[in-house]
Amino acid sequence: MVSGDQMGSMLTVREVARVIHIHSNTVRRWSDRGILRAYHINRRGDRRFRREDIDRFLADLNAHRGDEREISSIWE
């Protein structure tokens, strides 16, 4: 679980979806697959994402742009 201090810098599923320009369900699926690291914040299992992790994911994605095999493995 995440402490209250860490919550301020964390993003919701909807916020991550907006940043990455994908559907919220895709964010959840990628989280389940380990593509995006999520933190469960309560007993219900709500997810939060660190901004740094999302920035790193986007940087890695941009670094591999043009290598279709690398990128296509994310979408599967």
The first five atom37 places (N, CA, C, CB, O) and aatype in JSON, in Angstrom:
{
  "aatype": [12, 19, 15, 7, 3, 5, 12, 7, 15, 12, 10, 16, 19, 1, 6, 19, 0, 1, 19, 9, 8, 9, 8, 15, 2, 16, 19, 1, 1, 17, 15, 3, 1, 7, 9, 10, 1, 0, 18, 8, 9, 2, 1, 1, 7, 3, 1, 1, 13, 1, 1, 6, 3, 9, 3, 1, 13, 10, 0, 3, 10, 2, 0, 8, 1, 7, 3, 6, 1, 6, 9, 15, 15, 9, 17, 6],
  "atom_mask": [
    [1, 1, 1, 1, 1],
    [1, 1, 1, 1, 1],
    [1, 1, 1, 1, 1],
    [1, 1, 1, 0, 1],
    [1, 1, 1, 1, 1],
    [1, 1, 1, 1, 1],
    [1, 1, 1, 1, 1],
    [1, 1, 1, 0, 1],
    [1, 1, 1, 1, 1],
    [1, 1, 1, 1, 1],
    [1, 1, 1, 1, 1],
    [1, 1, 1, 1, 1],
    [1, 1, 1, 1, 1],
    [1, 1, 1, 1, 1],
    [1, 1, 1, 1, 1],
    [1, 1, 1, 1, 1],
    [1, 1, 1, 1, 1],
    [1, 1, 1, 1, 1],
    [1, 1, 1, 1, 1],
    [1, 1, 1, 1, 1],
    [1, 1, 1, 1, 1],
    [1, 1, 1, 1, 1],
    [1, 1, 1, 1, 1],
    [1, 1, 1, 1, 1],
    [1, 1, 1, 1, 1],
    [1, 1, 1, 1, 1],
    [1, 1, 1, 1, 1],
    [1, 1, 1, 1, 1],
    [1, 1, 1, 1, 1],
    [1, 1, 1, 1, 1],
    [1, 1, 1, 1, 1],
    [1, 1, 1, 1, 1],
    [1, 1, 1, 1, 1],
    [1, 1, 1, 0, 1],
    [1, 1, 1, 1, 1],
    [1, 1, 1, 1, 1],
    [1, 1, 1, 1, 1],
    [1, 1, 1, 1, 1],
    [1, 1, 1, 1, 1],
    [1, 1, 1, 1, 1],
    [1, 1, 1, 1, 1],
    [1, 1, 1, 1, 1],
    [1, 1, 1, 1, 1],
    [1, 1, 1, 1, 1],
    [1, 1, 1, 0, 1],
    [1, 1, 1, 1, 1],
    [1, 1, 1, 1, 1],
    [1, 1, 1, 1, 1],
    [1, 1, 1, 1, 1],
    [1, 1, 1, 1, 1],
    [1, 1, 1, 1, 1],
    [1, 1, 1, 1, 1],
    [1, 1, 1, 1, 1],
    [1, 1, 1, 1, 1],
    [1, 1, 1, 1, 1],
    [1, 1, 1, 1, 1],
    [1, 1, 1, 1, 1],
    [1, 1, 1, 1, 1],
    [1, 1, 1, 1, 1],
    [1, 1, 1, 1, 1],
    [1, 1, 1, 1, 1],
    [1, 1, 1, 1, 1],
    [1, 1, 1, 1, 1],
    [1, 1, 1, 1, 1],
    [1, 1, 1, 1, 1],
    [1, 1, 1, 0, 1],
    [1, 1, 1, 1, 1],
    [1, 1, 1, 1, 1],
    [1, 1, 1, 1, 1],
    [1, 1, 1, 1, 1],
    [1, 1, 1, 1, 1],
    [1, 1, 1, 1, 1],
    [1, 1, 1, 1, 1],
    [1, 1, 1, 1, 1],
    [1, 1, 1, 1, 1],
    [1, 1, 1, 1, 1]
  ],
  "atom_positions": [
    [[0.84, -1.18, 0.0], [0.0, 0.0, 0.0], [0.88, 1.24, 0.0], [-0.95, 0.0, 1.21], [2.04, 1.21, 0.42]],
    [[0.31, 2.31, -0.47], [1.04, 3.57, -0.61], [0.67, 4.49, 0.54], [0.74, 4.24, -1.97], [-0.49, 4.55, 0.95]],
    [[1.66, 5.2, 1.06], [1.38, 6.13, 2.17], [0.73, 7.4, 1.64], [2.68, 6.47, 2.93], [0.77, 7.68, 0.45]],
    [[0.13, 8.14, 2.54], [-0.55, 9.39, 2.17], [0.4, 10.4, 1.57], [0.0, 0.0, 0.0], [-0.01, 11.18, 0.7]],
    [[1.66, 10.42, 1.99], [2.63, 11.36, 1.44], [2.89, 11.11, -0.03], [3.94, 11.27, 2.22], [3.1, 12.05, -0.8]],
    [[2.88, 9.86, -0.43], [3.18, 9.5, -1.81], [1.99, 9.72, -2.73], [3.61, 8.05, -1.89], [2.18, 9.82, -3.95]],
    [[0.79, 9.81, -2.2], [-0.41, 9.91, -3.02], [-0.45, 11.18, -3.86], [-1.62, 9.84, -2.15], [-1.0, 11.16, -4.96]],
    [[0.11, 12.27, -3.37], [0.05, 13.53, -4.09], [0.7, 13.48, -5.46], [0.0, 0.0, 0.0], [0.25, 14.16, -6.38]],
    [[1.73, 12.69, -5.61], [2.46, 12.63, -6.87], [2.02, 11.46, -7.75], [3.94, 12.54, -6.6], [2.67, 11.16, -8.75]],
    [[0.95, 10.79, -7.37], [0.52, 9.61, -8.1], [-0.64, 9.95, -9.02], [0.13, 8.49, -7.13], [-1.42, 10.87, -8.77]],
    [[-0.74, 9.18, -10.1], [-1.77, 9.39, -11.11], [-2.82, 8.29, -11.05], [-1.16, 9.45, -12.51], [-2.52, 7.15, -10.71]],
    [[-4.05, 8.64, -11.39], [-5.12, 7.65, -11.47], [-5.06, 6.95, -12.82], [-6.51, 8.32, -11.26], [-4.3, 7.35, -13.71]],
    [[-5.87, 5.92, -12.97], [-5.97, 5.21, -14.25], [-6.39, 6.19, -15.35], [-6.98, 4.03, -14.15], [-5.81, 6.19, -16.43]],
    [[-7.38, 7.0, -15.06], [-7.88, 7.96, -16.06], [-6.81, 8.98, -16.46], [-9.1, 8.69, -15.51], [-6.7, 9.33, -17.63]],
    [[-6.03, 9.45, -15.49], [-4.98, 10.41, -15.8], [-3.9, 9.79, -16.67], [-4.36, 10.96, -14.51], [-3.41, 10.42, -17.61]],
    [[-3.52, 8.55, -16.36], [-2.51, 7.86, -17.17], [-3.04, 7.66, -18.59], [-2.14, 6.49, -16.54], [-2.31, 7.84, -19.56]],
    [[-4.3, 7.29, -18.7], [-4.9, 7.09, -20.03], [-4.83, 8.38, -20.85], [-6.37, 6.62, -19.9], [-4.54, 8.34, -22.04]],
    [[-5.08, 9.51, -20.21], [-5.0, 10.79, -20.93], [-3.57, 11.11, -21.35], [-5.54, 11.92, -20.05], [-3.33, 11.58, -22.46]],
    [[-2.61, 10.86, -20.46], [-1.21, 11.16, -20.77], [-0.7, 10.32, -21.93], [-0.33, 10.93, -19.53], [-0.02, 10.82, -22.82]],
    [[-1.03, 9.03, -21.92], [-0.53, 8.1, -22.94], [-1.43, 8.05, -24.18], [-0.4, 6.7, -22.35], [-1.04, 7.52, -25.21]],
    [[-2.64, 8.62, -24.06], [-3.6, 8.61, -25.17], [-4.07, 7.21, -25.51], [-2.98, 9.26, -26.41], [-4.07, 6.78, -26.66]],
    [[-4.47, 6.49, -24.44], [-5.05, 5.16, -24.61], [-6.3, 5.08, -23.73], [-4.01, 4.03, -24.23], [-6.55, 5.97, -22.92]],
    [[-7.06, 4.02, -23.88], [-8.28, 3.82, -23.1], [-7.92, 3.37, -21.68], [-9.21, 2.79, -23.77], [-6.9, 2.73, -21.46]],
    [[-8.77, 3.73, -20.74], [-8.56, 3.35, -19.33], [-8.44, 1.84, -19.15], [-9.69, 3.87, -18.46], [-7.64, 1.36, -18.34]],
    [[-9.22, 1.09, -19.91], [-9.15, -0.38, -19.8], [-7.79, -0.89, -20.27], [-10.26, -1.03, -20.63], [-7.3, -1.9, -19.75]],
    [[-7.18, -0.22, -21.23], [-5.85, -0.61, -21.69], [-4.83, -0.36, -20.58], [-5.45, 0.17, -22.98], [-3.92, -1.17, -20.39]],
    [[-4.97, 0.74, -19.86], [-4.07, 1.02, -18.73], [-4.18, -0.11, -17.71], [-4.43, 2.4, -18.07], [-3.17, -0.6, -17.21]],
    [[-5.4, -0.53, -17.4], [-5.6, -1.61, -16.43], [-4.99, -2.93, -16.94], [-7.11, -1.8, -16.16], [-4.34, -3.66, -16.19]],
    [[-5.22, -3.21, -18.23], [-4.69, -4.46, -18.8], [-3.16, -4.44, -18.78], [-5.19, -4.66, -20.25], [-2.54, -5.44, -18.41]],
    [[-2.55, -3.31, -19.17], [-1.1, -3.22, -19.14], [-0.56, -3.33, -17.72], [-0.64, -1.91, -19.78], [0.51, -3.89, -17.5]],
    [[-1.3, -2.8, -16.78], [-0.9, -2.92, -15.38], [-0.94, -4.39, -14.95], [-1.82, -2.08, -14.47], [-0.03, -4.87, -14.28]],
    [[-2.0, -5.08, -15.33], [-2.11, -6.51, -14.99], [-0.99, -7.32, -15.61], [-3.47, -7.06, -15.45], [-0.53, -8.3, -15.02]],
    [[-0.55, -6.93, -16.79], [0.53, -7.65, -17.5], [1.92, -7.22, -17.05], [0.39, -7.42, -18.99], [2.91, -7.85, -17.43]],
    [[2.01, -6.18, -16.25], [3.31, -5.71, -15.78], [3.98, -4.73, -16.71], [0.0, 0.0, 0.0], [5.15, -4.38, -16.49]],
    [[3.29, -4.27, -17.73], [3.86, -3.29, -18.65], [3.96, -1.93, -17.96], [3.0, -3.18, -19.94], [4.95, -1.22, -18.12]],
    [[2.93, -1.59, -17.2], [2.94, -0.38, -16.38], [2.89, -0.8, -14.93], [1.73, 0.57, -16.74], [2.1, -1.66, -14.55]],
    [[3.74, -0.21, -14.12], [3.76, -0.55, -12.69], [2.68, 0.24, -11.97], [5.16, -0.28, -12.07], [2.63, 1.47, -12.06]],
    [[1.83, -0.46, -11.25], [0.76, 0.17, -10.48], [0.91, -0.15, -9.0], [-0.62, -0.3, -10.99], [1.49, -1.17, -8.62]],
    [[0.39, 0.73, -8.19], [0.36, 0.55, -6.75], [-1.09, 0.5, -6.32], [1.15, 1.68, -6.01], [-1.88, 1.39, -6.66]],
    [[-1.44, -0.52, -5.57], [-2.81, -0.64, -5.06], [-2.88, 0.13, -3.75], [-3.23, -2.15, -4.87], [-2.08, -0.07, -2.84]],
    [[-3.87, 1.03, -3.67], [-3.88, 1.98, -2.56], [-4.9, 1.66, -1.48], [-4.15, 3.34, -3.09], [-4.89, 2.3, -0.42]],
    [[-5.76, 0.7, -1.71], [-6.75, 0.38, -0.69], [-7.21, -1.07, -0.85], [-7.97, 1.34, -0.77], [-6.74, -1.78, -1.75]],
    [[-8.1, -1.49, 0.0], [-8.58, -2.87, -0.03], [-9.34, -3.17, -1.31], [-9.46, -3.16, 1.17], [-9.36, -4.31, -1.79]],
    [[-9.98, -2.15, -1.87], [-10.76, -2.33, -3.09], [-9.85, -2.59, -4.29], [-11.64, -1.11, -3.35], [-10.29, -3.15, -5.29]],
    [[-8.6, -2.18, -4.19], [-7.65, -2.44, -5.26], [-7.49, -1.31, -6.25], [0.0, 0.0, 0.0], [-6.98, -1.53, -7.35]],
    [[-7.91, -0.1, -5.87], [-7.7, 1.04, -6.77], [-6.22, 1.18, -7.08], [-8.24, 2.35, -6.13], [-5.36, 0.95, -6.23]],
    [[-5.94, 1.55, -8.31], [-4.54, 1.63, -8.76], [-4.1, 3.09, -8.85], [-4.37, 0.95, -10.13], [-4.88, 3.98, -9.18]],
    [[-2.84, 3.29, -8.55], [-2.21, 4.58, -8.77], [-0.86, 4.31, -9.41], [-2.07, 5.39, -7.43], [-0.25, 3.25, -9.22]],
    [[-0.41, 5.29, -10.16], [0.83, 5.16, -10.92], [1.74, 6.33, -10.6], [0.54, 5.1, -12.44], [1.28, 7.47, -10.5]],
    [[3.01, 6.05, -10.43], [3.98, 7.12, -10.21], [4.25, 7.83, -11.52], [5.3, 6.57, -9.6], [4.41, 7.19, -12.56]],
    [[4.3, 9.14, -11.47], [4.55, 9.93, -12.68], [5.9, 9.55, -13.28], [4.52, 11.45, -12.36], [6.04, 9.49, -14.5]],
    [[6.88, 9.29, -12.44], [8.21, 8.92, -12.92], [8.17, 7.62, -13.74], [9.18, 8.76, -11.73], [8.86, 7.5, -14.75]],
    [[7.36, 6.66, -13.3], [7.23, 5.4, -14.02], [6.59, 5.61, -15.39], [6.4, 4.4, -13.21], [7.01, 5.0, -16.38]],
    [[5.59, 6.47, -15.46], [4.93, 6.76, -16.74], [5.88, 7.51, -17.66], [3.63, 7.58, -16.51], [5.94, 7.22, -18.85]],
    [[6.61, 8.47, -17.12], [7.6, 9.2, -17.93], [8.66, 8.25, -18.49], [8.27, 10.31, -17.1], [9.06, 8.38, -19.65]],
    [[9.11, 7.31, -17.66], [10.11, 6.34, -18.1], [9.53, 5.43, -19.2], [10.61, 5.48, -16.91], [10.21, 5.14, -20.18]],
    [[8.29, 5.0, -19.02], [7.63, 4.17, -20.02], [7.58, 4.91, -21.37], [6.2, 3.78, -19.55], [7.89, 4.33, -22.41]],
    [[7.18, 6.18, -21.34], [7.08, 6.95, -22.58], [8.47, 7.18, -23.21], [6.4, 8.31, -22.31], [8.61, 7.14, -24.43]],
    [[9.47, 7.41, -22.38], [10.84, 7.58, -22.91], [11.32, 6.3, -23.57], [11.81, 7.99, -21.78], [11.92, 6.35, -24.64]],
    [[11.07, 5.16, -22.94], [11.46, 3.87, -23.52], [10.71, 3.62, -24.83], [11.18, 2.73, -22.52], [11.29, 3.14, -25.81]],
    [[9.44, 3.96, -24.85], [8.63, 3.78, -26.06], [9.18, 4.65, -27.19], [7.16, 4.13, -25.78], [9.3, 4.19, -28.32]],
    [[9.52, 5.89, -26.88], [10.09, 6.79, -27.9], [11.46, 6.33, -28.36], [10.17, 8.21, -27.36], [11.82, 6.5, -29.52]],
    [[12.24, 5.76, -27.45], [13.58, 5.29, -27.8], [13.5, 4.12, -28.78], [14.35, 4.88, -26.55], [14.4, 3.92, -29.59]],
    [[12.42, 3.34, -28.69], [12.27, 2.17, -29.55], [11.39, 2.45, -30.76], [11.69, 1.02, -28.77], [11.08, 1.55, -31.53]],
    [[10.99, 3.7, -30.92], [10.15, 4.06, -32.06], [10.91, 3.72, -33.34], [9.77, 5.58, -32.03], [12.08, 4.04, -33.49]],
    [[10.23, 3.07, -34.22], [10.86, 2.64, -35.46], [11.19, 1.15, -35.43], [0.0, 0.0, 0.0], [11.31, 0.52, -36.48]],
    [[11.35, 0.6, -34.24], [11.57, -0.83, -34.13], [10.21, -1.48, -33.86], [12.61, -1.18, -33.0], [9.82, -1.66, -32.71]],
    [[9.51, -1.81, -34.92], [8.13, -2.29, -34.83], [8.0, -3.57, -34.0], [7.58, -2.53, -36.21], [6.96, -3.79, -33.37]],
    [[9.01, -4.4, -34.0], [8.93, -5.64, -33.21], [8.86, -5.33, -31.73], [10.12, -6.55, -33.51], [8.09, -5.95, -31.0]],
    [[9.67, -4.38, -31.27], [9.67, -3.99, -29.86], [8.33, -3.4, -29.47], [10.8, -2.99, -29.57], [7.76, -3.78, -28.44]],
    [[7.82, -2.48, -30.27], [6.58, -1.8, -29.96], [5.4, -2.75, -30.05], [6.37, -0.62, -30.89], [4.51, -2.71, -29.2]],
    [[5.37, -3.6, -31.06], [4.22, -4.48, -31.22], [4.1, -5.47, -30.06], [4.34, -5.24, -32.54], [3.0, -5.93, -29.78]],
    [[5.2, -5.79, -29.39], [5.1, -6.69, -28.25], [4.32, -6.07, -27.11], [6.49, -7.09, -27.78], [3.74, -6.79, -26.3]],
    [[4.29, -4.75, -27.01], [3.52, -4.07, -25.98], [2.04, -4.21, -26.24], [3.89, -2.59, -25.91], [1.26, -4.4, -25.31]],
    [[1.63, -4.13, -27.5], [0.21, -4.11, -27.84], [-0.42, -5.48, -27.77], [0.02, -3.54, -29.21], [-1.65, -5.57, -27.73]],
    [[0.34, -6.53, -27.75], [-0.23, -7.89, -27.76], [-0.81, -8.27, -26.43], [0.82, -8.89, -28.14], [-1.33, -9.37, -26.27]]
  ]
}
